[in-house]
Amino acid sequence: MGPITLFDKSFLQSLSLNESVWFDHFFITNVCPIFFIETLADLSKSFEDDRSPEDEVRIIADKYPELNSQPCAHHNDLSTSNLLGYEVPITGQIVMDRSRLVSIEGIPHAYSEMSPITKAFYRWHDEDFDIIEYLHAIEWRQHLSDVNLSEMPEYLKAWESFNKSCDSFLEAYSIAKSFIESKDAPFLRLEIIFLLLEVPKSAQPRIRERFAELGYPQLDNFAPYSAYLFSVIIFSILSLQSGLISPYDTNNLTDIAYLFYLPFSMIFVSKDRFHEKITPYFMRDDQTFVWGEDLKKSLKDVNLFYSLFSEDEKEKGIYKIAPYPPAHIGSYVAKLWDKYLPNWRKKIINKSDHKKKQNAMQKLNRLESASEFNYEKENFQLRDIQGIGRKIKVRKKKGDWFQVPKDIE
């Protein structure tokens, strides 16, 4: 429960273990692949204090959201699907990784097995690392150091707007936006998308055919999510070329990549000043950028409030003692709930609610063994999905808090 929130590594690292429990509890978290890659890359780092790379990764894995998190599908996969004509919602929902459509009484539901990303974080928490992960970490850091961010791709120089220096991020964003909205040289633009978005060659003929059949539409109409990704990359190239972003800071590549997953959230929380500067250009009107220190302080206050409860109460689990944020302490958490879940303060749990929960649990238990839903035969639309189930693994106690009742086996 809670608003759907994208977070970066800098924010999660800043939290205490107890604060991470409340973040997981009061927000539905989008675990994007970039967070996983950043954490994985730490295995090849050296740290100033006595901590080993394994210690650092284990600490992050310990704070990994368990209860209300959902790993997001990779942006490259989503982009290719979108170019092929499949719907990719960019209105705030998480597009689940490793999910499948199943049928319950002919009604489509989504069911997600435990993601490999989630499994990796559980292993890392237990200090279980594979040699292949060390190799990937080294490869990722080498990739970042080899990229020359200051050079503009040759195929963009044909456009006059790319041959001038931008004085501001706003100017860079405006050029990027106009590029995806223009109908000039449509096939050349499509070929540039193939290059910059790394579209598999096997998919390109079908995409060209679809593009022609639709009359060479604007890119943002043809494939909205792919066009969004394209605008972020064009913005980045222009900003780097103009010196607005340092070409020598390879962290910029990773920071920018978090924006690829911005459409699948209501909130983006980060402690990175670069994110604070550039994120607003790509946000919908209904999205909020949250400075990490502000949310951390609020989570600290929430933790202090519930720490005053008796041990008997705490042993009932956080869902029992804290179904909603504490409304009376004026926390930032509560304000975000007010914005995105405006009726939560009026919510009254009654018998019918409990019956609905029981029915929902019975349906969840059927999802894993349910038959596949034939989306092609049924003329399926994403809005037709009537329920979502996820397989997760949860530690009974995390930090000082029981995430489930103590007496549950």
N, C-alpha and C positions, 0 to 999 in steps of 0.2 A: 504494500500500500504506500501511497505517497506520490509526489510528482516524479516524473521520469527524468533522471539526472545523469548527464555525462560528466565524468570527472577525469582529471589527468593524474599522472603519477605524483607530481609535486604536492597535490592536495592530500592524497591518501597517505603519503609519507609524513605529512605534518601532523596527522592525527595520532592521539594516544590510542592504545588498544580499546579502551572503554569508549572513547569518542567514535571509533570506527564501528562499534556495535550499534550505536544510536543512528549513525549515518545510514547503515544498512537497514535498520528497522524503519526509519521514517521516510526513506526515499527508495524508489525503484531505480536501480542503477544500471546504466548502459556500460557494460565492460567492453570497450572497443579493442580491436586487435592491436592498436598502437600502444595501449597501456601494457599489454602482454609483451610486445616486442621491446619496449623500453625496459621493463623489468628483466626480461631475458638478457638484454645487453649488459646489465650490471654484472653478470657472471664473468665478463672479460675485463672489468674495471679493477682499479686499485683504489683503496680508500686511505685517507690520511690517518685515521685512528687505527686501533688494533683489529677492527672488524675485517673479516674476510669477505670476499664477494658473496659466498654462500650465506654468511650471516645476514648480509644486507637484503638479499633476496628472500630469505626466510622471514625476516621482520616484515617486509611488504606483504608476503603471502599470508602472514598471520592476521593482517588487517583486511584481507580480501573479502569483499561483501559476499555473504553466503545465502542469506534468507531471501532477499528481494532483488537479486542481481540477475542479469541476463546477458551473456555474451552476444555481441552483434555480429552478423555476417560480414565478411570482408568486403570493403568498398569496391575492389576490382570485380568480384563476382556479381555484386549488385549492379554495377555499372554496365557490364556486358549484358546481363538479363534485361536491364532497362532499354538498352539500345535495340535488343531483339524484340521489344514490344511488351515485356512483362512489367506489371505495375510494381513500382517501388515507392511506398508511401513516404512523403517527406513532410509530414504534419505532426511529428512528435512521437510516433510509436517506434519501438525497437524492432528491427527486422531480425528475427531470431536465427542464430547459428545452429546448424544441424537439426532443423525442425522438419516435420512432415505433416501433411494433411491427412486426417483420419475422419472416418464417418461414424457418428453415433446416431442411430435411427434416421440415417439419411442426411443429417445436418453436419456441415463441415466444422471441424475443430482442429487446432494446431497442437502438436505434441513435440516437445523438445527433449531428446536424450541429453544426458550430461555431456557438455561440451568438452573437447580435448583441452581447451584453455582452462576450464574449471578444474579438470582432473590434474593438470600440471600444477596449478596453484596449491591444491591439496597435497600433492607430493612434495612440493618445495617447502611447505609448512613443516613437513616431517623430515626435512633435510635429505630428501631423496632426489638426486639429480642424475640425469642421463648424460652420457658422454656426448650424444648428438646435440644436446642443448648447449654445451660448452662450445661446440663447433659452430652452431648457428649464431651464438653470441659474438664470436670472433668475426664471423662472416658479415654480420650486420654492422658492426663498428667499422670494419674495413670498407664496406659499401658507402657508409656516410663520409668517410675521409676521402674517398675517391671522387665524390661528386663535386663538380665545379659549378657552384650555384650562380656565379656571376655571368656566365655565358648564356646568351639567348639562343634557343634553337634556330638554325638557319632558315627553316621553313616558315618562321613567323616574320622574318624581315621583309617579306613581300607587302606587308601591311604598314602603311605610313605611321599609324598610331603607335606601333611598337618601336619606332625608330627615334623616339624622343624621350627625354627624361621626365619622369613624373615628380611633381613637387610635393605630393602628399599621398597618403594611403587612399584617400577619397578619390583622387584622380585615377590611381591605379585600378581601384574597384570599378569606377565608372567605365573605363576602357574595357575591362574584362566583361562587364555586364553587357555593354553594347555589342561586343564581339559575338556573344551567344544569341543575341536578339536579332542580329542582322541576317538578311537572306542573300547577301552578296556571296558569290563563289561558294555555293553550298557544298559541292563535293570536295573541294579543297579543305573546307572547314571540317568535314566529316573525316577526311584522311588525317588531319592534324589531331582530331580526337582519338583516332586509332593509335597514333604514336604516343601521345601524352598520357592516355589512360591505359596503355598496354593491353589493347583489345586483342584476344587470340585471333590469329590469322584464319582459323577454321570458322569463326563466327562472322568474319567481315563480309563475305559475299551475301549472306542472308540479310545483314544490316543494310548494305547498299541497296538491295532489292526492295526492302521495306521502305527505305528513305525515298526511293524513286516512286513507288506506288502511292505514297502519301503526298506527292507533289513538292518535294524538297522543302519541308516546313522549317521554321526556326528551330534551332537546336533545343531551346527550352520547352518547346511544344512537342518535339519529336521524342525526347527522352529527358524529362525534367531533372531526374537525379544525376544523370551523366553530365548534363549541361551545368548543373550546380558544381560538380567536381571540377569540371573544365574551367569554370570561372575562378575557383580557388587557385588552381594551378597557374592560370594566366596572371592573376593578381600577384602571385608569388614571384613569377618571372619578372614582371614589370617592377615590383618593389625592390627586388635584388639588383636588377639592372640599374635602377635609379639611386641605389645607395640608401634606400629607406630601411632595408634590412641588411645586416652585415653578411657578406658572402663567405666570411671566414668562420662563422659560427655554425657548425654543423647541427647544433641543437635546433636550429630554425626549421630544418627539414621535418623533424619529428613533431615540433610544436605545430607546424602548419597542418600536418597529417591528422591531428585531432579534429580539425574543422571538417574533414570528410564525413564525420559521424555526427556533426551538429544537427542535421535535420531529424535525427532519430532521438530527440530529447526535447524537454520543456526548459530545462535549466542546464547551464554549463558552469561547473565550479572549477577554479584553477587558482594557483598561487603564482602564476607566471605573468609578469608584466607585459610580455609580448602578446599573450592571449588577451589580456585586458584591452590592449590597443586595437587589435585587428578583428576580434570576434564580432563586435557590434555590426560591422559591415555585412556580415553573412547571416545574421539572425533574423528570424521572422518577428513580426510585431508582438507575437504572443510568447516569445522566449525571453529568458533573463540570464544575464551573465552575473555570476556571484563570485565576489572576491573570496578566496579560500579562507583568509584569516577571519572574516566576518562569520562564516558558517562554522568554522572551528570553535570560535568563542561561544556561539550559541549552543553547539553540541556539548561543550564543557559545562555550560549552565544546566542543560538538560540532565547530564550525568550527575551533577551535584544534587539536583532536585530529587532524583530517584534514589540516590545513595542514602537519603534520609529514611527510606522505607525500612520496615522491620525485615529481618532475615526470613521470617515465615512468608512475608509477602513476596520478597524477591525470588523465593524458591518456586513460586507459581509460574515464573517465566515472564519475559518482557511483553509478550502479546497480551497477557492477562492484566498486568499492572499498568501498561501504557498502550492501549489501543489507538490513542491519538496523542499528539504532542500536548504537553502541559499548557493549557490555554491561558492561565492567569499570570505567567511570568514574562509575557511579552517577548518571547524568543523569536529570533529570525526564522527558525524552523517553522513556528506557527504562522508567521507572516507569509512564508512561501506556500504553506498549505492553504491559507486564506485566498491567495491569488489563483491557485490551480485546482483546489478542491473546496470551493467556497461554501459548501453545505456541511462540512464536517463538524462544525460546532453545534449544529442542530440535530446531529445524528443521535437517535435513541435506539439502543439495542433492545428488541422485544422478542417475543417467542417466535413470531413469524420469521424474523431475521435468522434465528438459530436454525429453524427448519430449512431455510434457504441454504444455509451453510452446510447442513447435513446432505441436502440434495446435491450440492456442488461437490462435496467430497466423494459421494457415490459415483458421480460422473467422472471425476478425476481418476478414480480407481479403474475405470473402464478404458481410459485413453490408451494406456500402454499396449493393450492387446487388441485395440480396435482395428478394423480393416482400413485399407487405404481409401481415401476419397478421390474419385475420378474427376479431377477438376476440369479436364478438357470436355468430357461428356456433359457435365452439369453447367457449362457456361459460367464458371466460377469467377467471383470478384472477391477481393480481400475483405471487403466490408461484410461478406456473408459469414465469416468466421464467428461462431457463437461461443467459443470458449478456448482457453489456452491452458495446457498443462506442462509442467517442467519436472524433470527428475533432478533432484539436488541432494547434496550430502551436507549435513549441518552438525557442527560440534554442539553438544549439549550445553557446555559452558564456555564462554569466550570472555577473557578478562574477568571482571567481577560479576558477570551477568549470565543468568540462565536464559539461553535463547529459546528453550522449550522447557516445560515443567520438569523439575528435578526428579519427580517420581516416574517419569516415562522411561520405559525400558529402552 
